[in-house]
């Protein structure tokens, strides 16, 4: 007896009695099912898709940065030769509004005065430099720019100066408005202050600076470590009077992601709210 367990007979109304060809189920499966590629062939496509997703996240959502100096101590830890904090900087917040007082922001140096000590981190070898540039799109290599991290103290239209009788920074919202003293619990290291000589300039060992009126669309930024931060105060002689255009802000520092002992949110206390 012929075993037809792997075949079927296809027939229909009006069958004229002619023999109907038999179709193998194996043949049907071969014709109807798409052959799956080996994993080693699909792997490059998966890596490519993953790379595109990472590049989009780095470009539009946020990326990690390393803190290289002590200018934001103790909020953010960093120093030459030590393990600096790794922070995550998100971009979404500033798609819907500008930075606010108290935000810790990463920005690119806006003028030559900010960038005069910056040295490119790219290789002099053309091929290696090209690879580094590509890897930077995916967040695997830092961008070749002078990225800085500071806290927003005053925003466009406000006037800022130092100091009052307690050595505090003062901000004025409008030319004829009252001056308000800032509440800055995040500042642990500052220059000495002598109430008998409140006008000693910061570059002479004191705290006094300004007044400076921040242009619309710009920010006045300072490091939490006031004694060791080359911030807006140090660049008041440039064309922007030390202020930073909002367009040069790369994002908002929101979380410390490394090392484990430092993991946690980044303080964003608004100093103008008492």
C-alpha distance (Angstrom), angle and dihedral (degrees) to the residues before:
residue distance angle dihedral
X1 . . .
X2 3.76 . .
X3 3.77 114.5 .
X4 3.81 108.4 -133.9
X5 3.74 98.0 170.0
X6 3.83 90.1 120.0
X7 3.84 95.1 48.0
X8 3.80 138.3 65.3
X9 3.76 130.8 -162.1
X10 3.78 115.6 -129.5
X11 3.78 114.7 -153.7
X12 3.75 139.2 148.0
X13 3.80 146.2 -174.7
X14 3.80 115.0 -46.0
X15 3.74 92.8 30.7
X16 3.82 102.8 178.9
X17 3.71 93.0 -155.9
X18 3.77 94.3 -102.5
X19 3.71 114.5 140.3
X20 3.78 111.2 -93.1
X21 3.80 116.1 -139.7
X22 3.73 115.2 -109.9
X23 3.78 118.6 -126.5
X24 3.78 119.7 -150.4
X25 3.79 116.1 -130.6
X26 3.77 87.4 -138.5
X27 3.82 89.3 55.9
X28 3.80 90.5 49.5
X29 3.76 91.2 50.5
X30 3.79 91.1 49.8
X31 3.79 92.4 50.1
X32 3.81 97.8 42.3
X33 3.79 102.5 41.9
X34 3.80 123.0 71.1
X35 3.75 112.4 -128.3
X36 3.81 111.1 -114.1
X37 3.79 117.5 -125.1
X38 3.80 118.4 -120.0
X39 3.80 113.7 -99.0
X40 3.79 92.4 -113.6
X41 3.81 88.9 61.3
X42 3.81 93.4 48.9
X43 3.81 95.1 45.3
X44 3.84 96.0 78.7
X45 3.81 90.2 51.6
X46 3.80 91.5 49.8
X47 3.80 90.8 49.3
X48 3.81 90.0 48.4
X49 3.81 92.7 51.4
X50 3.81 90.9 47.1
X51 3.82 91.0 49.6
X52 3.81 91.5 51.3
X53 3.81 91.4 50.2
X54 3.81 91.8 48.9
X55 3.81 91.3 48.1
X56 3.80 90.8 51.9
X57 3.80 91.5 48.4
X58 3.82 92.2 49.6
X59 3.81 92.5 46.1
X60 3.80 100.3 44.3
X61 3.83 109.5 15.1
X62 3.80 109.4 35.2
X63 3.78 147.1 -77.2
X64 3.82 141.5 -143.3
X65 3.80 123.0 -97.0
X66 3.80 133.4 -170.1
X67 3.82 121.2 -128.9
X68 3.83 106.3 -130.8
X69 3.83 102.3 179.4
X70 3.79 144.8 36.9
X71 3.83 95.9 -112.5
X72 3.83 93.0 109.8
X73 3.81 99.0 42.1
X74 2.94 130.0 174.9
X75 3.82 94.0 13.2
X76 3.81 91.5 53.2
X77 3.78 122.2 19.7
X78 3.78 123.6 -140.4
X79 3.78 141.9 135.1
X80 3.78 140.7 157.7
X81 3.81 110.3 -72.1
X82 3.81 96.2 4.3
X83 3.79 133.0 102.4
X84 3.77 102.8 -90.3
X85 3.78 123.3 -157.1
X86 3.78 117.1 -87.0
X87 3.77 109.5 -139.7
X88 3.78 133.2 -171.0
X89 3.79 114.1 -131.1
X90 3.81 117.0 -162.9
X91 3.80 125.8 -158.8
X92 3.79 102.3 -166.2
X93 3.82 96.3 86.1
X94 3.79 93.2 62.8
X95 3.79 95.0 49.9
X96 3.80 85.9 73.6
X97 3.79 102.3 34.0
X98 3.80 145.8 -5.0
X99 3.81 126.7 -89.3
X100 3.80 115.0 -78.8
X101 3.81 131.9 -145.5
X102 3.79 108.7 -77.4
X103 3.81 96.1 28.8
X104 3.79 115.4 129.6
X105 3.79 105.1 -137.5
X106 3.78 138.1 -174.3
X107 3.80 113.8 -141.8
X108 3.78 138.7 166.2
X109 3.80 116.5 -111.1
X110 3.83 103.6 -91.1
X111 3.83 100.9 -156.0
X112 3.79 140.4 28.1
X113 3.79 88.8 -103.7
X114 3.83 90.0 63.7
X115 3.81 93.0 43.6
X116 3.80 103.4 41.6
X117 3.82 92.9 105.7
X118 3.81 96.1 41.3
X119 3.82 117.3 114.4
X120 3.78 122.3 -165.6
X121 3.81 114.7 -104.3
X122 3.80 91.9 -153.4
X123 3.80 124.3 107.8
X124 3.80 119.0 -106.7
X125 3.81 87.2 -132.0
X126 3.82 108.5 97.8
X127 3.81 95.0 -143.3
X128 3.79 95.2 45.8
X129 3.80 90.8 45.3
X130 3.81 89.7 52.7
X131 3.81 91.0 51.4
X132 3.81 90.4 48.5
X133 3.80 90.8 51.5
X134 3.80 91.8 51.2
X135 3.80 92.6 46.9
X136 3.81 90.2 51.0
X137 3.83 88.8 62.9
X138 3.80 87.6 64.0
X139 3.80 96.3 44.2
X140 3.80 93.1 -109.4
X141 3.82 93.7 114.1
X142 3.83 125.5 32.3
X143 3.82 116.4 -106.2
X144 3.79 115.0 -100.0
X145 3.80 96.6 -110.9
X146 3.77 138.4 97.7
X147 3.80 99.9 -97.0
X148 3.80 114.6 -175.2
X149 3.80 133.1 -174.8
X150 3.83 123.3 -145.3
X151 3.78 140.6 143.2
X152 3.80 122.5 -100.0
X153 3.81 109.8 -116.8
X154 3.81 102.9 167.9
X155 3.79 135.1 8.1
X156 3.81 137.3 -148.4
X157 3.80 114.5 -48.5
X158 3.80 95.0 18.6
X159 3.81 125.1 110.9
X160 3.81 119.8 -139.0
X161 3.79 132.9 -167.0
X162 3.79 143.5 147.8
X163 2.97 139.2 -92.5
X164 3.78 144.9 26.9
X165 3.82 123.9 176.7
X166 3.82 90.2 -78.1
X167 3.81 93.7 49.2
X168 3.80 93.8 -106.1
X169 3.79 127.0 146.3
X170 3.80 115.1 -108.5
X171 3.80 128.0 -146.7
X172 3.80 128.7 -167.1
X173 3.82 120.9 -162.2
X174 3.80 96.5 -158.4
X175 3.83 135.6 12.5
X176 3.81 93.6 -99.8
X177 3.78 97.5 31.4
X178 3.81 127.3 109.6
X179 3.77 122.0 -89.3
X180 3.80 115.6 -114.2
X181 3.79 123.4 -157.7
X182 3.79 116.1 -130.7
X183 3.79 123.9 -119.7
X184 3.82 105.9 -141.8
X185 3.81 113.0 172.1
X186 3.82 90.4 162.6
X187 3.83 92.1 67.8
X188 3.82 108.1 94.1
X189 3.80 100.5 152.7
X190 3.79 119.9 50.5
X191 3.78 141.2 149.5
X192 3.82 115.8 -88.0
X193 3.78 115.4 -89.0
X194 3.79 125.8 -149.8
X195 3.83 113.0 -169.0
X196 3.79 88.3 -156.4
X197 3.82 88.7 60.8
X198 3.81 105.4 30.3
X199 3.80 92.9 155.0
X200 3.81 98.0 65.3
X201 3.85 103.1 128.3
X202 3.78 119.2 -120.2
X203 3.81 92.1 -118.5
X204 3.79 89.0 58.2
X205 3.79 94.0 52.7
X206 3.78 97.6 -83.9
X207 3.80 135.0 95.9
X208 3.79 105.1 -117.6
X209 3.81 121.2 121.0
X210 3.78 139.4 142.4
X211 2.88 149.8 -30.3
X212 3.81 92.0 -134.0
X213 3.80 123.0 171.7
X214 3.80 110.1 -145.0
X215 3.83 112.4 -133.6
X216 3.79 118.6 -123.7
X217 3.79 110.0 -86.5
X218 3.81 92.6 25.2
X219 3.82 137.4 97.7
X220 3.79 137.7 -143.2
X221 3.81 107.7 -138.2
X222 3.80 133.6 -173.3
X223 3.77 137.3 177.7
X224 3.80 119.6 -112.9
X225 3.80 88.0 -127.8
X226 3.80 94.3 67.1
X227 3.80 94.0 -178.8
X228 3.83 93.2 56.4
X229 3.79 107.1 32.2
X230 3.81 126.0 105.7
X231 3.78 92.5 -156.7
X232 3.83 135.8 141.1
X233 3.81 90.6 -48.7
X234 3.80 90.9 64.2
X235 3.80 94.6 53.0
X236 3.80 102.8 46.1
X237 3.83 90.2 119.8
X238 3.81 94.6 61.0
X239 3.80 123.8 95.1
X240 3.83 91.8 -90.9
X241 3.85 95.4 45.9
X242 3.80 89.1 -119.4
X243 3.80 95.0 -55.7
X244 3.81 123.3 132.3
X245 3.83 123.1 -134.2
X246 3.80 113.4 -123.7
X247 3.82 88.2 -129.4
X248 3.81 88.8 66.9
X249 3.80 93.0 57.2
X250 3.81 111.5 108.9
X251 3.79 96.5 -167.6
X252 3.78 149.7 -62.7
X253 3.81 122.4 -67.9
X254 3.81 105.6 -128.5
X255 3.81 109.1 157.9
X256 3.79 142.2 24.9
X257 3.80 105.9 -135.8
X258 3.83 101.5 176.4
X259 3.02 147.8 76.0
X260 3.82 100.3 29.8
X261 3.80 93.4 -125.5
X262 3.81 89.7 58.5
X263 3.81 100.9 43.5
X264 3.79 112.2 132.0
X265 3.81 145.6 90.5
X266 3.80 122.5 -54.1
X267 3.81 114.0 -115.4
X268 3.82 114.6 -110.0
X269 3.81 100.3 178.5
X270 3.83 110.9 166.4
X271 3.82 104.6 -128.0
X272 3.80 92.4 -163.7
X273 3.81 92.7 64.0
X274 3.81 111.0 82.1
